[in-house]
Amino acid sequence: MDDTPSSATSVAKGKLPANLRPLLPAIDPNESSSSSPSPLSSASGLTKRPAPTTSACSSCRKRKAKCSGHRPMCRRCSRLTLPCQYDTDEEGETAAQATKRRFTDISHRMGAHESVYSALRSRDEKDVTAILKRIRQGDDVETVARHLSYGDVLLQVALVPETRYRYVFPLMTEMPADLNTPGNPYLRSLLYEWTMSDEDESGNFAAPAITAGSTQDDESPGNDPYLKPWHAADIVDIHLSVASPSKWTNACGDDELMRRLIGRYLLVEYSAHAYFQKEYFLEDMLKMRDRLCSPLLVNTVLAVACFHEPGLTTRAEWWNPSSLSYQFLAEAKRLWEIEQDVDKLTTIQAGIMLNVALSLCGLDKPGWDYTQHALAMATRLGLFNGTHQFKSRRMRDAADFTGWAAFIWAAYVSFAFHRLPAISDPPSTPLPNPAENPQWYGELWLRYPHSNAQYPFRYGYIFKAFAELMVILNDASKFLFSSPSCATTAALAATCARLTQWYSALPDPLLPRNIALPAQLRLHLWYYQAILHTMHNSPPLLTPLTDPTVLAAFNGVHPLTLVSAAKTAFETLLRIYYLRHGFDRLDMTCTAFFLQQGFVSIEALAHGGDGGEDPARHRSTLVLVAKCLYDQGKSAHMARTLYQLLVQQMPGDVVEELGRFAGSWRGEMRAEDIRSEYVVGAGAMEGGRVGDMVQEFRELGVEGAEGSEVSSPG
């Protein structure tokens, strides 16, 4: 007890008793590790504990010696001059971590070997040759595998439409065997051969002589139309690339969008039916001239173009005020009310195109009024008899082009809608030779993905051939649709002879061997449809095959033989069209052709097969047709209506199978808005007009006609 006060006194004076250990202050974290030790630490004799070694070298581990872990040599190996090697890659890595890393490396290397081996086993000969070449050049297996993997990924993320792809038939994936006849030229076409060789390892088909200097390699730019679907291409036009459509319309201010819309229009609708010469139209749009371009025409072009742009999700909803197609169409109708009494080329062109736009909406009956007004205006301007008073060569050529375009449209509608011709005779001005005067027609240039080459449409040949075909069909309409009918054997034979002569005179780009683009395929489809419609239920078909009178009238070929060959070629062309181009883009002309084929299959199934054919083959065709109409219905309400009419007449078991390939719509059939006189079923069954059929279904209370769920599979 006596020493307690003295101890307290010693502490107060800063002295520690001899039996107590001195406590050192905490180390300041801001001090450098290299700073000199404090006097207290030196005085105390305490040293910092060394960090533990996470991994020892091989020599120390073998001898179970203490290893310092220093790199590249530990202290012991350096002192004894022993080889010092570590299993770990870096300081701080444990042995377990090193084992896991080595296992991962081995697995990755094995995966690279397996990837290269799989590519050598499954890729085509061209890719295999390229892989072996890289290996022989010294590339390691990881480099080759990385090239295979990343190369494929880059192609996938490029977001470019399918370029080496063919579509597959539903139910039956192969071309029907009965279409493979000796006289069928389309199974020997380059388009079919290359389409079917997409999955073949060799693909050694001869390339067509399309452009001067083109190679025979299937990667040649000139061969793109045979290898890639048309919707993958873009229209290339210097005037379009710098045009400002926003200066011509109040409905939209996005020039980039409208340039894309006009490009879609030129690719699809213009290539099928041109109502103006696009070179003049784009030149005047760029230079702000109103001779061959006008706000009315621009808005009408954009209204039609909206139906062809897949990026517009409401493009088919022409009744929806928020849809761009509605807005352009409303603006065009407003301008029409202002300009309809002004006789101008652009007003004629816009009037016909308003008819086109309304036809896509299922309103071709009121739309025909615009065409009639345009035809009357063209007659007053002298476009059909060559008496127009335009002074410049440019305006005269534009007037002649417009006159022929108006005649072609009028003849097309008369034949397709079973009417007497709206114009009795074609324009008096002859069409120029496309080889000698291609500027008169203008040209469309295509560019496909992964290629800088531009492919010419050869549009002059297409326009001239289609015009000449419409002249024949316009004359045929005079006796086919007269009341009473004047379809005598002599008249039918003369029409078939003219059609055969037209087919035989096709230029080289339009021969069956060389056709590839939808515009070229449509020409041949029109030819066979003309034969089938002209000869449908005609008296010569009922005569014996050896009837000398009929054989003499038809140049030794019985009409039954002619019709049979036409049916085979017609379906072959439709199937080839789908294999290469699919239904991803709106093409109402070919949709009408597919619909006709669908009614042929319905009739064949109703009779248990046509000529002993397998019913499964017709079920496959019918599902293909329905899929076409369903996909096209995403872009045009008219196609959606035709789809519903077809499904209502399909056998129940086929409708169930259709559910695997086509979806269903929820919404209204909008039967009250369908005012169409288009004839369906012609050439196969007794045709009916779409408006009448829709009204009949509505009165019968068919599901989908009154606003319930649209009748469709699924």
C-alpha positions, 0 to 999 in steps of 0.5 A, spaced: 500 500 500 505 504 501 508 503 494 502 506 490 502 513 491 510 513 489 508 509 483 502 514 481 508 519 482 512 516 477 507 516 472 505 523 473 513 525 472 513 521 465 517 515 468 515 508 468 516 502 473 521 497 471 515 491 471 511 495 466 512 494 458 512 501 454 506 502 450 508 504 443 503 510 439 499 507 433 503 508 426 501 514 422 498 511 415 500 517 412 507 516 413 512 512 408 514 505 409 521 507 408 521 512 413 526 511 419 523 508 425 522 512 431 526 512 437 521 508 441 521 502 436 528 502 436 529 502 443 524 497 444 527 492 439 520 490 436 520 488 428 514 488 423 512 481 422 513 479 415 507 478 410 506 470 409 508 467 402 502 465 398 506 460 394 513 457 394 517 455 388 518 448 386 525 448 389 523 450 396 517 446 396 521 439 394 525 440 400 520 443 404 524 449 406 522 456 407 521 460 401 521 468 401 516 468 395 521 473 391 521 473 384 524 472 379 528 468 384 527 467 392 532 468 397 534 461 398 535 459 391 539 466 389 543 464 395 544 457 393 544 458 386 538 453 385 533 454 379 527 457 381 520 456 378 513 458 380 507 454 378 503 461 379 503 466 374 504 472 379 505 474 386 499 473 390 496 467 386 495 461 391 496 454 388 489 453 388 488 459 384 493 457 379 490 450 378 483 453 377 487 457 372 490 452 368 484 448 368 480 454 365 486 455 360 486 447 358 478 447 357 479 454 353 484 451 348 480 444 347 474 448 346 478 452 340 480 445 337 473 443 337 471 449 334 476 449 328 474 441 327 467 442 327 468 448 322 472 443 318 467 438 318 461 442 317 463 448 313 462 449 305 469 447 301 470 455 300 470 456 308 474 450 309 480 452 304 480 459 307 481 455 314 486 451 312 490 456 309 490 460 315 493 454 319 498 453 314 500 460 314 502 459 322 496 462 325 495 458 332 488 454 334 485 460 338 486 465 333 483 461 327 477 459 332 476 467 334 476 469 327 471 463 326 467 466 332 467 473 331 467 473 324 460 470 324 458 475 330 459 481 326 455 478 320 449 477 325 450 484 328 450 488 322 442 488 322 442 487 314 437 483 311 438 476 309 442 476 303 444 468 302 438 465 304 432 461 301 425 461 304 422 454 305 415 451 303 410 449 308 408 442 309 412 439 303 419 442 303 421 440 296 418 442 289 412 438 287 414 432 283 409 434 278 411 441 276 418 437 274 416 437 266 420 437 260 417 443 258 418 447 264 423 452 263 423 455 270 426 449 273 432 450 269 433 458 270 439 461 274 434 463 279 432 456 281 438 453 280 442 458 285 436 458 290 436 451 291 444 451 291 444 455 297 445 449 302 449 445 297 456 445 298 459 445 291 454 450 288 457 450 281 452 453 277 454 458 271 453 465 272 449 469 267 452 474 263 449 480 266 454 486 265 461 486 261 467 484 265 463 480 270 466 474 273 463 467 273 464 467 281 458 466 285 460 472 289 460 477 283 456 483 284 452 482 277 450 475 281 447 479 287 439 478 284 440 471 283 443 470 290 439 475 295 432 477 296 430 483 293 428 487 299 435 487 301 437 492 296 436 499 296 435 504 290 441 508 288 439 515 285 444 521 286 438 526 286 434 522 291 440 522 296 440 530 296 432 531 295 428 535 300 421 532 300 419 536 306 419 542 301 413 539 298 409 536 303 406 539 310 404 532 313 412 530 315 418 534 316 423 528 316 427 528 310 431 522 311 424 518 312 421 521 306 427 519 302 427 512 304 419 512 303 421 514 296 426 509 295 421 503 297 416 506 292 421 506 287 423 499 288 416 496 289 411 500 286 414 503 281 418 497 278 411 494 277 407 500 275 410 506 273 405 512 272 411 518 271 418 518 269 422 518 275 428 521 273 424 528 271 420 527 277 426 527 282 430 532 278 424 537 278 423 536 286 431 537 287 430 544 283 423 546 286 420 546 279 413 544 278 412 542 271 413 534 273 413 535 280 408 538 285 405 537 292 399 533 290 404 528 286 409 528 292 404 527 297 401 521 293 407 518 292 409 518 299 402 515 301 403 509 297 410 508 299 408 508 306 404 501 305 411 499 303 415 501 309 416 495 314 418 500 319 411 503 320 407 499 324 400 502 323 402 502 315 395 498 313 391 502 318 389 507 313 383 509 317 388 511 323 389 518 323 395 517 327 398 513 321 403 516 316 399 513 310 393 516 313 396 523 313 399 523 306 393 520 303 389 526 307 393 531 304 393 528 297 386 528 297 386 536 300 390 538 294 386 534 289 380 538 290 384 544 289 388 541 282 383 537 279 380 542 274 387 544 272 390 539 266 397 538 268 401 531 267 402 531 275 395 531 276 394 525 271 399 521 275 397 523 282 390 521 280 392 514 278 396 513 284 390 515 288 386 509 285 392 505 287 393 507 294 385 506 295 386 499 292 391 497 297 385 500 302 380 495 299 377 502 296 378 501 289 371 502 287 371 509 289 378 510 287 376 508 280 373 515 279 380 518 280 383 514 274 377 516 270 378 523 271 385 522 270 384 519 263 379 524 261 384 529 263 389 525 259 385 525 253 384 533 253 391 534 253 392 529 247 396 524 250 393 518 247 393 521 240 399 524 240 396 531 239 399 534 245 402 541 244 408 541 249 414 545 246 421 542 249 423 535 248 423 533 255 416 535 256 414 531 250 417 525 252 414 526 259 407 527 256 408 520 251 411 516 258 405 519 262 400 517 256 403 510 256 403 509 263 395 511 263 394 506 258 397 500 261 394 502 268 387 502 265 388 496 261 390 492 267 384 494 271 380 492 265 382 485 265 383 484 272 376 487 274 373 484 268 371 490 265 370 493 258 376 497 256 376 504 259 381 506 253 379 503 246 386 503 243 393 504 245 397 511 244 399 513 237 406 514 239 410 508 239 415 506 244 422 507 243 427 501 243 430 500 250 437 499 247 437 505 243 434 510 247 434 508 254 434 515 257 426 515 255 425 510 260 429 512 265 433 507 269 433 504 276 439 502 280 440 497 285 445 496 291 445 490 295 448 489 302 456 487 302 457 490 295 459 497 292 457 494 285 450 497 282 446 493 278 441 496 273 434 494 273 434 494 265 427 498 266 426 500 259 425 492 257 420 491 263 416 497 261 416 496 254 414 488 254 409 490 259 406 495 255 406 490 249 402 485 253 397 490 256 395 492 249 394 484 247 390 484 254 386 490 252 384 487 246 382 481 249 377 485 254 373 487 248 370 480 247 371 477 253 367 481 258 362 484 253 355 482 254 353 478 250 360 475 250 364 475 243 369 469 245 369 465 239 374 460 237 377 464 232 378 470 237 381 466 242 386 463 237 388 469 235 389 472 242 393 466 244 397 466 238 399 474 239 401 472 246 405 466 244 409 471 239 410 476 245 413 471 249 417 468 243 420 476 242 422 477 249 429 480 250 435 477 253 434 480 260 427 477 260 428 470 258 426 465 263 433 463 264 435 470 266 429 473 270 431 474 277 427 480 280 420 480 282 418 485 276 421 480 271 417 474 274 411 478 274 411 479 266 411 471 266 406 470 271 402 475 267 403 471 260 400 465 263 395 468 267 393 471 261 392 464 257 388 461 263 383 467 264 382 467 256 381 460 255 377 459 262 371 455 260 372 456 253 368 452 248 375 449 245 377 446 251 371 441 251 373 439 244 377 432 243 384 433 243 384 430 236 379 435 233 382 438 226 378 444 226 381 446 233 388 444 232 388 448 226 386 454 229 391 454 235 397 452 230 397 444 232 396 445 239 390 443 243 388 448 248 388 443 253 395 442 252 396 450 252 392 451 259 396 445 262 403 447 261 400 454 263 398 452 270 405 448 271 409 454 269 404 459 273 405 455 279 412 454 278 414 461 278 410 463 284 414 457 288 420 460 285 418 467 287 417 465 294 423 461 295 428 467 293 424 473 295 419 471 300 413 475 303 416 480 307 415 486 303 408 488 300 407 486 292 399 486 291 400 484 284 403 477 286 399 477 291 393 476 286 397 471 283 398 467 289 390 468 291 388 465 284 393 459 285 389 458 292 382 457 289 385 452 284 388 448 290 381 449 293 377 446 287 382 440 287 381 438 294 374 439 293 375 434 288 379 429 292 386 431 288 386 434 280 388 428 276 390 423 281 395 428 284 396 427 292 392 432 296 398 433 301 401 437 295 395 441 294 394 442 302 401 445 302 400 450 296 394 452 299 397 454 306 403 457 302 398 462 299 394 463 305 401 465 308 402 470 303 396 473 304 397 473 311 404 476 311 402 481 306 396 483 310 401 486 315 402 492 310 395 492 306 388 492 309 386 489 302 390 483 303 388 482 310 381 482 307 383 477 301 386 472 307 379 472 311 375 470 305 380 465 303 380 462 310 373 462 310 373 457 304 379 453 306 377 445 308 378 445 316 384 440 316 388 445 312 386 451 317 388 447 323 395 446 319 395 453 317 396 455 324 403 453 324 405 458 319 400 464 320 398 468 326 391 471 327 389 478 328 384 481 333 380 487 330 375 488 326 374 486 319 371 493 317 366 490 312 363 496 312 369 500 309 370 494 303 368 497 297 372 493 292 370 490 285 376 486 284 374 479 282 377 473 286 377 465 284 377 467 276 381 462 272 379 456 277 372 457 280 366 462 278 369 468 280 366 473 285 367 481 287 370 482 293 365 487 296 360 482 294 363 476 298 365 481 304 357 483 304 355 476 304 359 474 309 357 480 314 350 478 312 351 471 314 354 473 321 361 470 319 366 471 325 370 477 324 365 480 320 362 484 325 368 486 329 369 480 333 376 476 333 378 476 325 377 469 323 384 465 322 388 459 325 391 459 331 
